[in-house]
Amino acid sequence: MFLRNGCPGLFLGVFIRQKKNKSGSISVQIISKVGGRYKVEKTVGSSDREDQIKNLVQKAELDVISMVGQSSLFNSEQDVQLENYLDTIENMQIRTIGPELIFGKYTTPSATMLSKKTYSGNWL
């Protein structure tokens, strides 16, 4: 997730906020911005322990993904297999082809004129 204004989990106008309460504990909330105002969509939980706060943030990130309806890029098994295969390919295994292989041999008019020996002077 992204980091903005100290709030991790920014996603399409929805982000995760960690807010300190009067009691000293920290609440993890899912916030959206609607009409220029911030709206608390959901309070995931609160804690004063750092490990529990990290767990709450992870839970909030999953909740944001489900709220927005974003799905993973590689859902199907075929896509996962393709991604795994592409991860094994290295640059040395890729052959680049130039435009002459696609469009055929192309010569510029100046190259054609020079090849007809129309130039009678010194080439250097």
Secondary structure, 3 states (H helix, E strand, C coil): CEEECCEEEEECCEEEEEEECCCCCEEEEEEEEECCEEEEEEEEEEECCHHHHHHHHHHHHHHHHHHHCCCCCCCCHHHHHHHHHHHHCCHHHCCCCCHHHHHCCCCCHHHHHHHCCCCCCCCC
